[in-house]
């Protein structure tokens, strides 16, 4: 090795040594800063409120929203074509089943009915004549006065007359139905909500003329999440509040009359029907309502205050204190309401849960208890 190579190696060794010394000093400084931070943190603890979870009985209140609709509502239409000659009811009027609402002109239907009656009478006369002919020619055939072919022809004529009489009877029934259709009636009792046309309007068959609604019973449909469907049953009481109403119409009570046995997808909810008695007419149909159901009580439920819950990555968590340090726990919750949370798993009664001051801490922070109380407010 010549002198030039030796100098290169010496310079390289010196550079490596300087780098090693620099890295070592930086590392020692970082360690010293961490140690200083740790020592300072040991003396600085955040003040928090804490409490132990409690075991208690809770009555879950499940809340929904919906509309109180009439139990029956329909457009009443004309059965036949015709001009409206007379309107017999007014909007807002209470009507019973079969009440006449309007009368259509009867000129065409009356003429059709007379024609059908005449055709039926003619067919009836022909049938009666054919019956007498058969009776007479059967006697002649038995006496040997006419041939079998002649007697058979009269029997065939009787069957033909019978068919024409049946057809005439059908046409007469149809004409009578059309004649009766000139009087528009309501199929059920209710209140006339809407009149669509005035007298003189020419209505085609099937044209809605009135809207009638039965509001003696109101019906609400609500969707119950699968987690609560086992807590309610047919016959359960439902409380309704109508924010837009006032006085006696602001609140009402209903009863669950049907719960679907198959969940709707993808929401996994069960449709329930709730009926509300409104025979006194104090409630309005079609109004928005908030509904609440008191579900079956849950005994010995583990409960913490709602203030203890901290959301992290779409998970409900709480901080518990272990050796003066805040430790985060993921929990599974049940019913949430009235500022309390039912805890299904994740913590126990022995844990001391932080219920206030979480904004000042993070996992691993040292804490001190400024206030200790119950796991849920009484």
TACORVEN-V298124 format. One record per backbone hydrogen bond with DSSP energy under -0.5 kcal/mol. NH is the residue of the N-H (numbers start at 1). CO is the residue of the C=O. If there is no record, write none. Layout:
nh=NH co=CO
nh=NH co=CO
//
This chain:
nh=6 co=2
nh=7 co=3
nh=8 co=4
nh=9 co=5
nh=10 co=6
nh=11 co=7
nh=12 co=8
nh=13 co=9
nh=14 co=10
nh=15 co=11
nh=16 co=12
nh=17 co=13
nh=18 co=14
nh=19 co=15
nh=20 co=16
nh=21 co=17
nh=22 co=18
nh=23 co=19
nh=24 co=20
nh=25 co=21
nh=26 co=22
nh=27 co=23
nh=28 co=24
nh=29 co=25
nh=30 co=26
nh=31 co=27
nh=32 co=28
nh=33 co=29
nh=34 co=30
nh=35 co=31
nh=36 co=32
nh=37 co=33
nh=38 co=34
nh=39 co=35
nh=40 co=36
nh=41 co=37
nh=42 co=38
nh=43 co=39
nh=43 co=40
nh=44 co=40
nh=44 co=41
nh=45 co=43
nh=46 co=366
nh=48 co=368
nh=49 co=356
nh=50 co=371
nh=51 co=353
nh=52 co=373
nh=53 co=351
nh=54 co=303
nh=56 co=54
nh=56 co=301
nh=58 co=298
nh=60 co=58
nh=62 co=60
nh=62 co=293
nh=64 co=291
nh=66 co=289
nh=68 co=287
nh=69 co=67
nh=69 co=219
nh=71 co=214
nh=71 co=217
nh=72 co=214
nh=74 co=212
nh=76 co=210
nh=77 co=75
nh=78 co=207
nh=79 co=181
nh=82 co=203
nh=84 co=201
nh=85 co=83
nh=85 co=103
nh=86 co=103
nh=88 co=86
nh=88 co=101
nh=89 co=101
nh=92 co=192
nh=93 co=90
nh=95 co=190
nh=98 co=186
nh=99 co=96
nh=101 co=184
nh=102 co=184
nh=103 co=86
nh=104 co=182
nh=105 co=83
nh=110 co=106
nh=111 co=107
nh=112 co=108
nh=113 co=109
nh=114 co=110
nh=115 co=111
nh=116 co=112
nh=117 co=113
nh=118 co=114
nh=119 co=115
nh=120 co=116
nh=121 co=117
nh=122 co=118
nh=123 co=119
nh=124 co=120
nh=125 co=121
nh=126 co=122
nh=127 co=123
nh=128 co=124
nh=129 co=125
nh=130 co=126
nh=131 co=127
nh=132 co=128
nh=133 co=129
nh=134 co=130
nh=135 co=131
nh=136 co=132
nh=137 co=133
nh=138 co=134
nh=139 co=135
nh=140 co=136
nh=141 co=137
nh=142 co=138
nh=143 co=139
nh=144 co=140
nh=144 co=141
nh=145 co=140
nh=146 co=140
nh=151 co=147
nh=152 co=148
nh=153 co=149
nh=154 co=150
nh=155 co=151
nh=156 co=152
nh=157 co=153
nh=158 co=154
nh=159 co=155
nh=160 co=156
nh=161 co=157
nh=162 co=158
nh=163 co=159
nh=164 co=160
nh=165 co=161
nh=166 co=162
nh=167 co=163
nh=168 co=164
nh=169 co=165
nh=170 co=166
nh=171 co=167
nh=172 co=168
nh=173 co=169
nh=174 co=170
nh=175 co=171
nh=176 co=172
nh=177 co=173
nh=178 co=174
nh=179 co=175
nh=180 co=176
nh=181 co=177
nh=182 co=179
nh=183 co=180
nh=184 co=102
nh=184 co=182
nh=185 co=183
nh=186 co=99
nh=190 co=95
nh=191 co=213
nh=192 co=93
nh=193 co=191
nh=193 co=211
nh=194 co=211
nh=196 co=194
nh=196 co=209
nh=197 co=209
nh=200 co=84
nh=201 co=198
nh=203 co=82
nh=203 co=201
nh=206 co=78
nh=207 co=204
nh=209 co=76
nh=210 co=76
nh=211 co=194
nh=212 co=74
nh=213 co=191
nh=214 co=72
nh=215 co=213
nh=218 co=276
nh=219 co=69
nh=220 co=274
nh=222 co=220
nh=222 co=272
nh=224 co=222
nh=224 co=270
nh=225 co=223
nh=226 co=268
nh=228 co=225
nh=229 co=225
nh=231 co=228
nh=232 co=229
nh=235 co=256
nh=236 co=233
nh=238 co=254
nh=239 co=292
nh=240 co=252
nh=241 co=290
nh=242 co=250
nh=243 co=241
nh=245 co=242
nh=249 co=246
nh=250 co=247
nh=251 co=248
nh=252 co=240
nh=254 co=238
nh=255 co=275
nh=256 co=236
nh=257 co=273
nh=258 co=273
nh=260 co=271
nh=264 co=269
nh=268 co=264
nh=269 co=264
nh=270 co=224
nh=272 co=222
nh=273 co=258
nh=274 co=220
nh=275 co=255
nh=276 co=218
nh=278 co=216
nh=281 co=278
nh=286 co=68
nh=287 co=68
nh=287 co=284
nh=289 co=66
nh=290 co=241
nh=291 co=64
nh=292 co=239
nh=293 co=62
nh=294 co=237
nh=295 co=60
nh=295 co=293
nh=296 co=231
nh=298 co=58
nh=299 co=297
nh=301 co=56
nh=301 co=298
nh=303 co=54
nh=303 co=301
nh=304 co=341
nh=305 co=375
nh=306 co=339
nh=308 co=305
nh=309 co=306
nh=310 co=317
nh=312 co=315
nh=315 co=312
nh=317 co=310
nh=317 co=315
nh=318 co=329
nh=320 co=327
nh=321 co=352
nh=322 co=320
nh=322 co=325
nh=325 co=322
nh=326 co=365
nh=327 co=320
nh=329 co=318
nh=331 co=316
nh=332 co=345
nh=333 co=331
nh=334 co=342
nh=337 co=340
nh=340 co=337
nh=341 co=304
nh=342 co=335
nh=343 co=302
nh=343 co=341
nh=344 co=332
nh=344 co=342
nh=345 co=332
nh=351 co=348
nh=353 co=51
nh=353 co=351
nh=354 co=319
nh=355 co=49
nh=356 co=49
nh=360 co=357
nh=361 co=358
nh=364 co=326
nh=365 co=362
nh=367 co=324
nh=368 co=46
nh=370 co=48
nh=370 co=368
nh=371 co=48
nh=373 co=50
nh=375 co=52
//
